[in-house]
Amino acid sequence: QVRLVESGGGLVQPGGSLRLSCVVSGRFVSFNVMKWYRQAPGKERELVAAITGGGNVSYGDSVKGRFTISSDKARSTAYLQMNSLKPDDAAVYYCNMIQVPGTTGYWGQGTQVTVSS
């Protein structure tokens, strides 16, 4: 069984930074793509960033230039570095690992990010 555990969320002031981690454990060899999503109360889940097994990255328009996604295959971990945080970035952040294209993959339980002064 594959398990994803996010961490690194918390309370930060506007303009601050956080780094989220997503550790993958279990019967896992490699991933096709790792994604970070977020969902704020009353809003739909939003794709924030994605990284392929080959290292190609993409970002949602609202976070381009502020967030950076990366992965450390040796540690089976994906990261989301978030800089210049805004109140609108507040949400529960989830990581999603897809091994087989076209499938829903595996999800973590989420980590809360709060941006407030």
Secondary structure, 3 states (H helix, E strand, C coil): CEEEEEECCEEECCCCCEEEEEEEEECCCCCCEEEEEEECCCCCCEEEEEEECCCCEEECCCCCCCEEEEEEHHHCEEEEEECCCCHHHCEEEEEEEECCCCCCCEECCCEEEEECC
